[in-house]
Amino acid sequence: MNHFRIFARNSLRRRDFSLRSTSRSFSNLSPESNSSSYGIAFDIDGVILLGSSPVGGSPGALRRLYDDSGALKIPFCFLTNGGGLPESKRASEMSHLLGVHVSPLQVVQGHSPFRKLVNRFGNELVVAAGKGESAAVMSNYGFKNVISLDEYASYFDNIDPLAPYKKWMTGQDGNNEPRSRENVLSHRVQAAFIVSDPVDWSRDIQVLCDILRTGGLPGKEIGPQPHLYFANDDLDYQTVFPTERLGMGAFRIALESIFNRIHDNPLEYTSFGKPNPFVFKNAEDVLKEIATSTHSHSNQGSHNFRTLYMIGDNPKIDIRGAQQAGTPWFSILTRTGVFKGKHNHAEFPADLVVDTVKEAVDFILTRESTKQSVL
């Protein structure tokens, strides 16, 4: 199992990392979707939403992918490096914001690959960090002994020297079951998962350095580094603020820089998320599952796409990832997020540049309709 663990700055070597939803049915699927020769993957931040507000005509664009009864007509999924909520809750949130039915199967988040590590760490003490419901996400994947970094830090007196000066409180999530302080203080953390963007950088970097330097038990002697996983490595991303905000990749750089200054051995970690090619392979598998699922049967391997469209706003993440994934991916870059250039991106040029996701969907439907008429 050493292939899960890599040194800093190395590329992810694991190739066969296919993820499957635990739910095999897709109850309101239009029969037309079974014969669809194409599918669509949408980034969320900067393409579908800015903050919690739809952008670029996204609700109307998505409605065109459903038939009049509300059944899915064109297979699509959301492929995002974001996270912090279980896929079922994020699907419900997206349904409410966009006015269409979104299945949990259609939501592929940065931390979705973590579910594949439950066989390795399912019964071990692991820490989950990040905004939202990081521990609940991991618990939902099957991790039985997961604790949020917020709660974990609370069991160690004075571990955060700046705590008295913090007037705000960080919410604790998880199973909300009573936990023995002695039990936490006597067991070593086997792995730390950065599920979503951390909120309290100073506290989280301090506590993570304590965990990673001491073999998983802060305040003790130096020991072997526990495993460390990041859901993505995005340096920045687009919100409602006019310019990009620092993301998990920036936090990783800060943690790595500090750790390497105070520890003899360099930080070891694994980063998931786009632009890793396996993320796009997984998205293709998810789209195949959506396209072939009906009330009565599911045969994922029987469906092949001629074209898969990636619609994103970040050339270094979305477009680069689609390019690295190769055939059958076709990349479309929007101007509603990170990218705002007049011309195509110089280093990672997309197959098509448009202003909004509405224009992207218009192009796709027109292009595919033309293909069908030719056939």
C-alpha positions as CSV (number, residue, x, y, z in Angstrom):
1,M,0.0,0.0,0.0
2,N,3.0,2.3,-0.2
3,H,1.8,3.6,-3.6
4,F,-0.7,5.9,-1.7
5,R,2.2,7.8,-0.1
6,I,4.4,10.2,-2.1
7,F,7.0,12.7,-1.4
8,A,6.3,16.4,-1.7
9,R,6.0,17.8,-5.2
10,N,5.9,14.3,-6.8
11,S,2.9,13.6,-9.1
12,L,0.3,11.1,-8.0
13,R,1.3,7.7,-9.4
14,R,-1.8,5.7,-8.7
15,R,-3.7,5.3,-11.9
16,D,-6.5,2.8,-11.2
17,F,-8.4,4.9,-8.7
18,S,-12.0,4.5,-9.9
19,L,-14.7,5.7,-7.5
20,R,-18.2,4.4,-7.4
21,S,-21.3,5.7,-5.7
22,T,-22.8,3.5,-3.1
23,S,-26.2,4.2,-4.7
24,R,-26.6,2.3,-8.0
25,S,-29.9,3.7,-9.1
26,F,-30.7,7.0,-10.8
27,S,-34.5,7.2,-10.5
28,N,-35.4,10.0,-12.8
29,L,-33.3,9.2,-15.9
30,S,-34.7,10.0,-19.3
31,P,-34.5,7.0,-21.8
32,E,-32.8,9.4,-24.2
33,S,-29.7,9.5,-21.9
34,N,-29.0,5.8,-22.5
35,S,-28.1,6.6,-26.1
36,S,-26.2,9.8,-25.5
37,S,-22.9,9.9,-27.2
38,Y,-21.6,12.7,-25.0
39,G,-21.5,13.8,-21.4
40,I,-20.6,17.0,-19.5
41,A,-18.6,17.8,-16.4
42,F,-19.1,21.2,-14.8
43,D,-16.8,22.9,-12.4
44,I,-18.9,24.7,-9.7
45,D,-17.0,27.7,-8.3
46,G,-16.7,30.4,-11.0
47,V,-18.7,28.4,-13.5
48,I,-22.1,27.5,-11.9
49,L,-21.9,29.5,-8.7
50,L,-20.1,32.5,-7.2
51,G,-20.4,31.9,-3.5
52,S,-24.0,30.7,-3.2
53,S,-25.4,32.7,-6.2
54,P,-25.8,31.2,-9.7
55,V,-23.6,32.8,-12.3
56,G,-23.6,32.9,-16.1
57,G,-27.2,31.8,-16.6
58,S,-26.4,28.4,-15.0
59,P,-29.9,27.5,-13.9
60,G,-31.4,27.9,-17.4
61,A,-28.4,26.2,-18.9
62,L,-28.8,23.1,-16.7
63,R,-32.5,22.9,-17.3
64,R,-31.8,22.3,-20.9
65,L,-30.2,19.0,-19.9
66,Y,-33.5,17.7,-18.6
67,D,-36.7,16.8,-20.4
68,D,-40.1,18.3,-19.7
69,S,-40.9,15.8,-17.0
70,G,-37.7,16.7,-15.1
71,A,-35.8,13.5,-16.0
72,L,-32.2,13.8,-16.9
73,K,-31.7,13.9,-20.7
74,I,-28.0,14.5,-21.0
75,P,-25.6,12.8,-18.6
76,F,-23.7,15.4,-16.6
77,C,-21.9,15.7,-13.3
78,F,-20.3,18.4,-11.1
79,L,-16.5,17.9,-11.0
80,T,-15.2,20.2,-8.3
81,N,-12.1,20.4,-6.1
82,G,-14.3,22.0,-3.4
83,G,-16.0,20.1,-0.6
84,G,-16.7,20.1,3.1
85,L,-20.2,18.5,2.8
86,P,-21.3,14.9,2.2
87,E,-22.2,14.4,-1.4
88,S,-25.8,13.9,-0.5
89,K,-26.0,17.2,1.3
90,R,-24.1,19.0,-1.5
91,A,-26.5,17.5,-4.1
92,S,-29.5,18.8,-2.1
93,E,-27.9,22.2,-1.9
94,M,-27.3,22.4,-5.6
95,S,-30.8,21.3,-6.4
96,H,-32.2,24.1,-4.2
97,L,-29.9,26.8,-5.7
98,L,-30.3,25.7,-9.3
99,G,-33.9,24.5,-9.5
100,V,-33.1,21.1,-11.0
101,H,-32.9,17.7,-9.4
102,V,-29.3,16.8,-8.7
103,S,-28.4,13.2,-7.5
104,P,-25.5,12.6,-5.1
105,L,-24.0,10.5,-7.9
106,Q,-23.7,13.6,-9.9
107,V,-21.5,15.3,-7.3
108,V,-17.8,14.5,-7.5
109,Q,-15.8,16.5,-4.9
110,G,-12.2,16.9,-4.1
111,H,-12.4,14.6,-1.1
112,S,-14.4,11.9,-2.9
113,P,-11.2,9.7,-3.4
114,F,-10.8,9.5,0.4
115,R,-13.5,6.9,0.5
116,K,-11.1,4.5,-1.2
117,L,-8.8,4.8,1.9
118,V,-11.4,3.4,4.3
119,N,-10.0,-0.1,4.0
120,R,-6.7,1.2,5.2
121,F,-7.8,3.6,7.9
122,G,-11.4,2.8,8.6
123,N,-10.8,1.7,12.2
124,E,-7.8,3.9,13.0
125,L,-7.8,7.3,14.7
126,V,-7.7,9.9,11.9
127,V,-8.1,13.7,12.0
128,A,-10.2,15.6,9.5
129,A,-9.6,19.3,8.9
130,G,-11.4,22.0,7.0
131,K,-14.5,24.1,6.8
132,G,-18.0,22.7,6.9
133,E,-18.5,19.1,8.1
134,S,-15.1,17.5,7.5
135,A,-15.5,14.8,10.1
136,A,-19.1,14.0,9.0
137,V,-17.8,13.6,5.4
138,M,-15.2,11.0,6.5
139,S,-17.7,9.3,8.8
140,N,-20.1,9.1,5.8
141,Y,-17.3,7.3,3.8
142,G,-17.1,4.7,6.5
143,F,-14.3,6.0,8.8
144,K,-15.3,4.8,12.3
145,N,-12.8,6.7,14.4
146,V,-12.6,10.1,12.8
147,I,-12.3,13.3,14.8
148,S,-12.4,16.9,13.5
149,L,-9.3,19.0,14.1
150,D,-11.4,21.5,16.0
151,E,-12.4,18.8,18.5
152,Y,-9.0,17.2,18.6
153,A,-7.3,20.4,19.5
154,S,-9.7,21.1,22.3
155,Y,-8.5,18.0,24.2
156,F,-4.9,19.4,24.5
157,D,-4.5,22.3,27.0
158,N,-2.6,25.2,25.7
159,I,-1.9,23.6,22.3
160,D,-2.9,26.8,20.6
161,P,-1.2,29.8,22.3
162,L,-3.3,32.3,20.4
163,A,-6.6,30.8,21.5
164,P,-7.3,33.4,24.2
165,Y,-7.1,36.1,21.5
166,K,-9.6,34.5,19.2
167,K,-13.1,36.0,19.7
168,W,-14.7,33.7,17.2
169,M,-15.5,30.1,17.7
170,T,-15.0,27.2,15.2
171,G,-17.9,24.8,15.1
172,Q,-17.3,21.1,15.7
173,D,-18.8,18.5,13.5
174,G,-18.8,14.7,13.4
175,N,-21.0,12.1,15.1
176,N,-21.5,14.3,18.2
177,E,-20.9,11.2,20.3
178,P,-19.2,11.7,23.7
179,R,-15.5,11.0,23.4
180,S,-13.1,10.1,26.2
181,R,-10.4,12.7,26.6
182,E,-8.0,10.0,27.9
183,N,-8.8,7.9,24.9
184,V,-7.8,10.6,22.5
185,L,-4.7,11.5,24.4
186,S,-3.5,7.9,24.6
187,H,-3.8,7.0,20.9
188,R,-1.7,8.1,18.0
189,V,-3.2,9.7,15.0
190,Q,-2.5,7.4,12.0
191,A,-3.5,9.9,9.2
192,A,-4.6,13.5,8.8
193,F,-7.0,14.4,6.0
194,I,-7.4,18.0,4.8
195,V,-11.0,17.6,3.6
196,S,-11.7,21.3,2.8
197,D,-10.2,24.7,3.1
198,P,-9.0,25.2,6.7
199,V,-10.5,28.1,8.6
200,D,-8.0,28.8,11.4
201,W,-4.6,28.5,9.6
202,S,-2.4,29.4,12.6
203,R,-4.1,26.8,14.9
204,D,-4.3,24.1,12.2
205,I,-0.7,24.5,11.1
206,Q,0.5,24.3,14.7
207,V,-1.6,21.2,15.6
208,L,-0.8,19.4,12.3
209,C,2.9,20.1,12.9
210,D,2.6,18.6,16.4
211,I,0.8,15.5,15.0
212,L,3.1,15.0,12.1
213,R,6.4,15.5,14.0
214,T,5.6,13.2,16.9
215,G,4.2,10.1,15.2
216,G,0.7,11.2,15.9
217,L,0.7,12.3,19.5
218,P,1.3,16.0,20.2
219,G,3.6,16.8,23.1
220,K,5.6,13.5,22.8
221,E,9.0,12.7,21.3
222,I,9.8,12.9,17.6
223,G,8.4,10.0,15.7
224,P,7.6,8.7,12.2
225,Q,5.3,11.0,10.2
226,P,1.7,9.9,10.0
227,H,0.0,9.9,6.5
228,L,-1.2,13.3,5.2
229,Y,-3.8,13.7,2.5
230,F,-5.1,16.9,0.8
231,A,-8.4,16.9,-1.1
232,N,-6.9,19.3,-3.7
233,D,-3.9,21.5,-4.4
234,D,-5.6,24.6,-5.7
235,L,-3.5,27.7,-5.0
236,D,-6.6,30.0,-5.5
237,Y,-10.2,30.0,-6.6
238,Q,-12.9,32.5,-7.5
239,T,-15.6,33.7,-5.0
240,V,-17.8,36.8,-5.1
241,F,-14.8,38.9,-4.2
242,P,-13.4,40.5,-7.4
243,T,-10.0,38.8,-7.2
244,E,-9.1,35.1,-6.4
245,R,-8.9,33.9,-2.9
246,L,-6.2,31.6,-1.5
247,G,-7.1,27.9,-1.5
248,M,-6.0,24.6,-0.1
249,G,-2.8,24.6,-2.2
250,A,-1.8,27.8,-0.4
251,F,-2.4,26.2,3.0
252,R,-0.3,23.2,1.9
253,I,2.6,25.5,0.9
254,A,2.4,27.3,4.3
255,L,2.3,24.0,6.2
256,E,5.1,22.4,4.1
257,S,7.4,25.5,4.5
258,I,7.0,25.6,8.2
259,F,7.3,21.8,8.8
260,N,10.4,21.6,6.7
261,R,12.0,24.4,8.7
262,I,11.4,22.7,12.1
263,H,11.8,19.0,11.1
264,D,14.8,17.1,9.8
265,N,12.8,15.2,7.1
266,P,10.7,16.9,4.4
267,L,6.9,16.7,4.6
268,E,5.4,13.8,2.8
269,Y,1.8,14.1,1.5
270,T,-0.6,13.0,-1.2
271,S,-2.7,15.6,-3.1
272,F,-5.9,14.6,-4.9
273,G,-8.3,16.7,-7.1
274,K,-8.0,18.2,-10.5
275,P,-5.8,18.3,-12.7
276,N,-4.8,14.7,-11.8
277,P,-5.8,12.5,-14.8
278,F,-7.4,9.9,-12.6
279,V,-10.0,12.4,-11.5
280,F,-11.1,12.7,-15.1
281,K,-11.1,9.0,-15.6
282,N,-13.3,8.7,-12.5
283,A,-15.6,11.4,-13.9
284,E,-15.9,9.4,-17.1
285,D,-16.9,6.3,-15.1
286,V,-19.4,8.3,-13.1
287,L,-21.0,9.7,-16.4
288,K,-21.1,6.2,-17.8
289,E,-22.9,5.0,-14.7
290,I,-25.4,7.9,-15.0
291,A,-25.9,7.2,-18.7
292,T,-26.6,3.5,-18.3
293,S,-28.6,3.5,-15.0
294,T,-32.3,2.8,-15.2
295,H,-34.9,1.5,-12.8
296,S,-34.2,-2.1,-13.9
297,H,-30.6,-2.4,-14.7
298,S,-27.1,-0.8,-14.6
299,N,-24.3,-1.8,-16.9
300,Q,-21.6,0.8,-16.6
301,G,-19.1,-0.8,-18.9
302,S,-21.5,-0.9,-21.9
303,H,-21.5,2.8,-22.6
304,N,-18.9,4.7,-24.5
305,F,-18.8,8.4,-25.1
306,R,-17.5,10.0,-28.3
307,T,-17.0,13.3,-26.5
308,L,-16.8,14.4,-22.8
309,Y,-16.9,18.2,-22.2
310,M,-15.1,19.8,-19.3
311,I,-16.5,23.3,-18.5
312,G,-14.2,25.2,-16.1
313,D,-12.9,28.6,-15.2
314,N,-9.3,27.8,-14.2
315,P,-6.9,27.0,-17.0
316,K,-4.3,25.5,-14.7
317,I,-6.8,23.2,-13.1
318,D,-9.8,22.4,-15.3
319,I,-8.3,22.9,-18.8
320,R,-4.9,21.4,-18.0
321,G,-6.6,18.4,-16.4
322,A,-8.8,17.8,-19.5
323,Q,-5.8,18.1,-21.7
324,Q,-3.8,15.6,-19.7
325,A,-6.7,13.2,-19.7
326,G,-6.8,13.3,-23.5
327,T,-9.5,11.6,-25.7
328,P,-12.5,12.0,-25.4
329,W,-12.2,15.2,-23.4
330,F,-13.0,18.6,-24.9
331,S,-12.2,21.6,-22.8
332,I,-14.3,24.8,-22.5
333,L,-13.1,27.8,-20.6
334,T,-15.5,30.4,-19.2
335,R,-14.8,34.0,-18.2
336,T,-17.0,34.1,-15.0
337,G,-14.3,32.9,-12.6
338,V,-10.5,32.7,-12.4
339,F,-10.0,33.3,-16.1
340,K,-11.0,36.7,-17.4
341,G,-8.7,37.1,-20.5
342,K,-9.8,38.4,-23.8
343,H,-8.0,35.6,-25.7
344,N,-7.3,32.0,-24.9
345,H,-4.9,31.1,-22.1
346,A,-1.3,31.0,-23.4
347,E,0.0,28.1,-21.4
348,F,-3.1,25.9,-21.2
349,P,-5.3,26.9,-24.1
350,A,-8.8,25.5,-24.1
351,D,-10.6,24.0,-27.1
352,L,-13.1,26.7,-26.8
353,V,-13.4,30.0,-24.8
354,V,-16.8,31.4,-23.9
355,D,-18.2,34.1,-21.6
356,T,-20.6,32.0,-19.6
357,V,-21.7,28.4,-18.9
358,K,-24.9,29.2,-20.8
359,E,-22.9,29.9,-24.0
360,A,-20.9,26.6,-23.3
361,V,-24.1,24.6,-23.1
362,D,-25.5,26.3,-26.2
363,F,-22.4,25.4,-28.1
364,I,-22.5,21.8,-26.9
365,L,-26.1,21.2,-27.8
366,T,-25.8,22.8,-31.2
367,R,-22.6,20.9,-32.0
368,E,-24.0,17.5,-30.9
369,S,-27.3,18.2,-32.7
370,T,-25.3,18.8,-35.9
371,K,-23.4,15.6,-35.4
372,Q,-26.7,13.7,-35.1
373,S,-28.1,15.2,-38.2
374,V,-25.0,14.2,-40.2
375,L,-25.3,10.6,-38.9
